[in-house]
Amino acid sequence: MKNALLVSSLTLILALPVLGAEELPKPPWSGSLGLSFLSTTGNTDTRSLGAEFGLKRIPDPWGLEFTAKYLSSSKDGTKNAEDTFASLRGMRNLSARWMVYALGSAEKNVFAGFDLRAIVEAGATFKALAGPIHELSFDGGLAWTREDPVSFPSTSYTGAALGLAYQWKISETSVLTEKGRSYLDFSDSANWRITSETAIQAAISTRFAIKAAYLYRHTNQPVPGFLKVDTATTVSLVATF
């Protein structure tokens, strides 16, 4: 009898750490704020500032994702780059693999040739990989785009939107992400755009991380006088909450 009680007690004691080690459920809301700054003086006087804010609600079944970005650069007191972007995306889970979404975004970048580019789109998302190490999803839908080019009349058109999102959890403190998106114009097959952002983020504490990102954008029919390709490389300090 005593041996049985001893075995039962030891079993319970050994089980307690395991029970306590269970991960708590993730909160429905999460957010991040990233800041980057570069300044040089002497032979060259340069300034660059970047900021990024994100807020997300896990789809259960409804979800929401808001993103805002700002980038500015100047050389010898003259501004040579400025980009402002914001997007709002609503999601609704249909199953473990499928969801529908609606998205609206606006961007201003006169150094890329447009005062405003506004996009409204809706479609479906398929989750090919659901983690925990690798996550991969594909988007497909319809998009309406309005552009206000610098010194040219406004245009608008309807087309297709295609996208992918990949995440690789390298370790408990680091993650690699890739987000790609392309837009096609139904009325002009040569009018297409591709955006790709590759980023790696490594935690330095429970709340802060260092993030390095590379943004590549290709516009096949840019505003006359502007180049097809724009890139941006940033290293920023990110606070998560």
N, C-alpha and C positions, 0 to 999 in steps of 0.2 A: 504493500500500500504506500509506504514511504517512498519507495523507488518510483512508483507511478506519479506521485505528486511532484517529486523532484524533476522528472523528465518533463512534465507538463509546465512547471514553472520555468525551466530553462528554455523550452520552446517558445513560451510567451515573451520572455526577455529578449531572445534573439529576433523575434518578429517585430518588436517595437521599433528598432532603427529603420527597418525596411518600410514599415507603415509611415513613419515620419518623413522618409525620403521621397515619398510620392510627390510629384510635381503638382503645384497648384494650378487650377485652370487659368488660362490666359485671360486678362481683362478684355472686355469687348472693345475698348477704345485704347489707342496708342498714338504717340506723336513723336516728332523729332524736329530739332532746329539746328541747322548747320551754318557756320560762319567761316569765311576765309578772307585773308587780307594780305596784300603784298605791297611793300613800299621800298623804293630805291632812291638814293640821292647821290650827288657827285657828278660824274660825267653824264649820267642819265637820270632824269627825274621821272619816275613812273609810280602810278598808284593803281591798284586793282582791288575790288571789293566784290565778294560774292555772298549771297544769303539764300537759304532754302528752308522752307517750312512744310511739314507734312502732317496730316491728321487722318487717321483711318479707323473705321469701325468694322470689325470682323462680320462678314455676312452670316446672319443667324436668324431668319433667312435673309433679312435686308442688311445691306452694308453701304458704307459711304467712304469715299477717299477724296481728300482735298490736297492739292499741291500748289505751292507758289515758289517761284524762283526769281532772283534778280542778280544780274552780273553787270559790272561797270568797270571800265579801264580808261586810264588817261596817260599820256606821255608828254612831258614838258608842258604841263598845264592844259593840254588840249585833249578833250575826250575822243577816244578812237574806238570805243565799243560800249554798247549798252543794250541789254536784253531783259525784258520783263515778261514773265509767263505765269499764267494761273490756269488751273483746271479743276473741275468738279465732276466726280464719277459716282453714279449710283448703281448698286448691284443687287440682284435677287437670285438666291440659290434655287435651282430647280431639282437638283439631285447632288450626289457626291461628286459628280464629274462635270455637270453643266450648270451654267448660270447665264442670265441675261443682264445687259448693262445699258446705261445711257450716259453719255459724256458730253460735256461742254468745255471748251478751252478758248483762251484769248492770249495773244502774244503781240508785243510791240518791239520791233527791232529795226530802226531806221538804217543802221549800218549794214543790214542784210537786204534792205530795199523796200520794207513795208512799214507803214504806220500802224496797221492792225491786221492781224490774221485771226479770224474767229471760226471755230469749227463746232458743229453739233453732229453727234453720231450716236447710233444705237445698233446693237448686235448681240452676239452670243459669245461666251467663253467656254472653252473645253479644257479641263485640267488633265493633262497627260500624265504628270507625276505629282503626287500629293505629299511628298516628304517621307520621313523627317529630314533626310539629308539633301535630297534633290527635289525641287519643285519646278514644274514646267507647265505653262498654259498658253493657249493660242486664242486670239481674238479674230472675229470676222463680222463685218457689218456694213451699213450704209452711212455715208457722211456728206454733210452739206458744208461747203467752205466759202467764206467771204474774205476777200483780200482788198486792202486799201494800199496800193503801192505808192511809193514816194514819187510825186510829180506825174502820176499816171491815173487814168480813171479806175474806179473800183470794179471788181469782177466777182462773180459768184458762180459756183458750179456744184453739181452732185456727183458723187463717186463712191468708191469702195474704200474701206478702212481695214487693214490687216495688221496684226500685231502679235508679239510673243513676249513672255516674261519668264525669266529663268532665275533660280536662286540655288546656290550651292553652299550649304552650311559646312565650311571647311573644318571648323572646330567649334567649341563652345563659345569662343570669343571672336570669331572672324567669319565673314560671309562674303561671297562673290555674287554679284547680280548682273544681269544683262536684260535690258529693255529695248525692244526694237519695234518700230511702227512705220508703216508705209501708207500713202494716200494716192489713189488713182482717180483720174478725171474721166468720166464716161464720155464726155464730148470731145476730148482731145487725149489720145493715148500717150502722147509725148509729154504731157503735163503730169508728172509724178514726183513724189518726194519720199525720202527715206530718212529716218532718224534712229540713231543707235546710241545708247548710253551704257558703258561698261564701268562698274564700280566695285571696289573692294573696301570693306569696312572692318576695322579691328578695334575691339574694346580696350580701353585703358583703365576703366573703372566700371562700377555698376551703372553709371549714368552717362559716361562720356566715352566717345570713340573717335578715332581718326579715320577719315574717309578720303580716298583718292578716286577720282572719276574722270572718264574721258568721253566727251560728247562729240559725235560725228553727225553732220547733217548734209544731205545732198539734195539739191533742188534742180531737177533736170531742165526746167525752163525758168531761170531766175529773172528778176526784173532787169531790163536792159541796163547795162553798165555795172552789174554786180556779178560776182563769181558764183559758181554752182555749189562749191563746198565750203562749209564753215565747221571749225572744230573748236573745242574748249577743253582745257585740262585744268582741274581744280584739286586742291588738297585742303580739306576743311576739318574743323573741330565740330563734332556733332553731339548734341545733348538729346537724350531720349527720355520720354516720360509716358 
